[in-house]
């Protein structure tokens, strides 16, 4: 009897492995990836099947967005496009980014760069304290430390004065956040999405697919996004990392409505609650009149939008493209675009941290540096503390600040968002900020073969994990 059950289980395992192998053949992005999964699944199904469940899929086929589900929203976006269309066409060809985001470029915006944790949370707390109707908060990581409790206090104070407050965080990023933190928010009247109860986590093995967005919206008129999570290390208080270099952006104008729509989609996915009718969608035009849009990307999109965002920016650079990212593990297409731009004479600079926070992606980056430097790309290593910002600037025509890292995880596995501005003032301010960061960095000149043994040996091994980094 026992032997019969074991045989049936083995048959079921092999059948599952064959089915997954077919899925890999039909859906893998590259032939190399398909071959790798097929060989692994068929030869070692006892390892391949659970790993494929965890790593093999990269799409939320049932991720429902408010834009796609609601005719009211679709009609509203059409009207929104007409009412807020830029006065003059953007110099940067924006059509591809509009298709990626499924949102239009709109005029009447303003942006303010926030250079560190102090500036960022001073601005966020001031906006929360001034809220009259509602506050929407979403972070990848929230810690129950000094900064986390300050955020909690500001949200509780707002809720007690009858402001509607909604709060959610990622179940993986905030795995250490105690239930007591969330219960205190609930007790004060804050609507909290319990991370462990989110619909997404029940659908399948979701640990590898994470919501990496950091969003705060107040009254539908002011929004915040960027690289900073909620934790004392983001304030530079962790001696391991030293001075934490990060960038957030405060946005006002119609672009704030777009960031709000992205939050509404995520809330809908987590709770099935539709917030469209409860939100203010009239942000008003700002005197600065910058043109811009929000580019949300993630595994729920039909195209690989995260990688396409970087590819589009790089491919359209004529004079310069400067990119700051804490992790540099690009895919083949983005790697080729970087090399092609540099070979064409574009000033391509990649700013990465010299300080380590995650060892494997830090090592993996060294496996790419020789290749891009040979084509003329400058690699600068930020050495004045840990650098975590996600920023890019193209010529004098585009500036982007948000949550998207330059790695496969952000390209295909995480939900991300970038605030993109087509404006010389935004590009100039962002470039000036990066130039100051370059001054705190050193240019990488050593080849991989000249690095210490742990980097020479570790980099090519770490690169094997590139698809999940």
PyMOL commands that set and color helices and strands:
alter all, ss='L'
color gray80, all
select helices_A, chain A and resi 2-27+31-43+45-56+66-69+71-83+95-101+117-129+146-160+179-187+195-197+199-203+232-235+254-271+276-278+305-315+332-343+359-375+408-413+424-439+448-450+453-463+466-468
alter helices_A, ss='H'
color red, helices_A
select strands_A, chain A and resi 106-114+134-139+164-169+191-192+210-211+215-218+222-226+244-245+248-252+290-297+320-324+328-329+347-353+378-382+386-387+391-394+398-402+406-407+414-422+441-443
alter strands_A, ss='S'
color yellow, strands_A
deselect
rebuild
show_as cartoon
